[in-house]
Amino acid sequence: MKKGEKGILLAIVVSAVAFLAINNYRVNRDQAASGVDRGIPFYSTASKELQNKASDLYKQLDCRDCHSLWGVRNPMQSVPAPSLDGIGSLKDEAWLFDYLSAEDPQSILPSRLKQEYQMPSYAAIPLEDRKILAAYLASLKVKDWYLEEAKKAEFEKLTGEEYLPNEPEK
């Protein structure tokens, strides 16, 4: 390799590293501003077969370009979408299927992020694929203690008052 070629290669590598660092900073800044959680303790109740099918669809449909799953984000990700970790403890399979099937998902759950970061419609993908994704996402559960802590934090953030969980009836 000639001297000039080494310099050009070095410039390309430095530029790529700088781009990734700046992009990562911007994504983290946008996530912090939107309150997006970067990862929570959760588990999946899905069979290996369902996990494999859903994983293939998740990649094929480019879900990972916006969302993180299992605490992993696409390093080139530029959209600060919510993590899907534990989504099954918040939404059931029927709701997730309806959301994935909606012509306008914003009519079901408006984006709390910037206008340009809205969930696209997946109504056109095959019915079976939507069922697989909904079943898998519904299988992603959060430990009960974490849900209670999340409810408390959200309530106190929104109201400024102390969160007192409902006492069980006797």
C-alpha positions in Angstrom: 0.0 0.0 0.0 1.4 3.4 -1.0 1.8 6.3 1.5 -1.1 8.3 0.0 -3.4 5.3 0.1 -2.6 4.7 3.8 -3.6 8.4 4.5 -6.9 8.0 2.6 -7.7 4.7 4.4 -6.9 6.4 7.8 -9.1 9.3 6.9 -12.0 7.0 6.0 -11.6 5.0 9.2 -11.4 8.2 11.4 -14.5 9.6 9.6 -16.5 6.3 10.1 -15.6 6.3 13.8 -16.5 9.9 14.2 -19.8 9.3 12.4 -20.7 6.4 14.7 -19.8 8.4 17.8 -21.8 11.4 16.8 -24.8 9.3 15.8 -24.7 7.4 19.1 -24.5 10.6 21.0 -27.5 12.0 19.1 -29.6 8.9 19.6 -28.7 8.8 23.4 -29.6 12.5 23.7 -33.0 12.0 21.9 -33.7 8.9 24.1 -32.9 10.8 27.3 -35.2 13.7 26.2 -38.0 11.3 25.4 -37.7 9.2 28.5 -37.2 6.0 26.6 -36.0 3.2 28.8 -32.7 1.6 27.7 -33.4 -1.8 29.1 -35.3 -3.5 31.8 -35.2 -6.9 33.5 -37.5 -9.2 31.6 -37.9 -12.7 30.3 -39.7 -14.5 27.4 -42.2 -17.3 27.8 -42.1 -18.1 24.0 -41.1 -21.5 22.6 -37.8 -21.7 20.8 -39.8 -22.1 17.5 -41.7 -18.9 18.1 -38.6 -17.1 19.1 -36.8 -18.1 15.9 -39.7 -17.2 13.7 -40.2 -13.8 15.4 -36.5 -13.1 15.3 -36.4 -13.7 11.5 -39.4 -11.3 11.1 -37.9 -8.7 13.4 -34.9 -8.6 11.2 -36.7 -8.9 7.9 -39.1 -6.0 8.8 -36.3 -3.9 10.0 -37.9 -3.5 13.5 -34.3 -3.3 14.9 -33.7 -0.1 12.9 -35.9 1.7 15.4 -36.5 -0.6 18.5 -34.2 -2.4 20.8 -34.8 -5.9 22.1 -32.9 -7.8 24.8 -31.1 -4.5 25.5 -29.5 -4.5 22.1 -29.8 -1.6 19.7 -28.7 -1.4 16.1 -25.5 0.7 16.2 -26.6 2.6 13.1 -30.1 3.2 14.6 -31.2 6.8 14.2 -34.7 6.6 15.6 -35.2 6.8 19.4 -38.1 4.3 19.5 -39.2 2.6 22.7 -37.5 -0.6 23.8 -39.6 -3.7 23.3 -38.1 -5.4 26.4 -41.0 -6.5 28.6 -43.8 -5.1 26.3 -45.9 -8.2 27.0 -46.4 -7.1 30.6 -47.9 -3.9 29.4 -49.9 -5.0 26.4 -51.6 -8.3 25.7 -51.4 -10.4 22.5 -54.8 -9.2 21.2 -53.8 -5.5 21.6 -50.4 -6.1 20.0 -52.0 -7.9 17.0 -54.6 -5.0 16.6 -51.8 -2.5 16.8 -49.6 -4.3 14.2 -52.7 -4.7 12.0 -53.9 -1.1 12.1 -53.8 1.0 9.0 -52.9 3.9 11.3 -51.1 2.7 14.5 -51.1 6.4 15.7 -54.9 6.2 16.1 -54.4 3.4 18.7 -51.3 4.8 20.4 -50.0 8.2 19.4 -46.2 8.6 19.3 -44.8 10.5 22.2 -41.7 11.1 20.1 -41.2 13.6 17.4 -43.6 13.6 14.4 -41.0 11.9 12.1 -40.6 9.0 14.5 -44.0 7.4 14.1 -44.7 3.7 14.0 -45.4 2.5 10.4 -48.4 0.4 9.5 -47.8 -3.4 9.2 -51.3 -4.1 8.0 -50.0 -5.2 4.6 -47.8 -8.0 6.0 -49.2 -11.5 6.0 -51.7 -12.3 8.7 -49.6 -15.2 10.0 -46.6 -12.9 10.4 -48.6 -10.4 12.4 -49.8 -13.3 14.6 -46.2 -14.5 15.2 -45.0 -11.0 16.1 -47.9 -10.3 18.4 -47.5 -13.7 20.2 -43.8 -13.2 20.6 -44.0 -9.6 21.8 -46.8 -10.7 24.3 -44.4 -13.3 25.7 -41.8 -10.7 26.8 -42.7 -10.3 30.5 -41.3 -8.1 33.2 -40.8 -9.1 36.8 -43.7 -7.9 39.0 -41.4 -5.8 41.3 -40.2 -3.8 38.3 -43.7 -3.0 37.1 -44.6 -1.6 40.5 -41.4 0.6 40.5 -42.2 1.8 37.0 -45.8 2.7 37.9 -44.6 4.6 41.0 -42.0 6.6 39.0 -44.4 7.5 36.3 -47.2 8.5 38.7 -44.8 10.7 40.7 -43.3 12.2 37.6 -46.8 13.1 36.2 -48.5 14.2 39.4 -45.7 15.3 41.7 -47.5 13.3 44.4 -46.4 10.3 46.3 -47.5 7.0 44.8 -49.5 4.8 47.2 -50.4 1.4 45.7 -53.9 0.1 46.2 -54.2 -1.9 49.3 -55.5 -5.5 48.6 -59.1 -6.0 49.7 -59.7 -8.2 52.7 
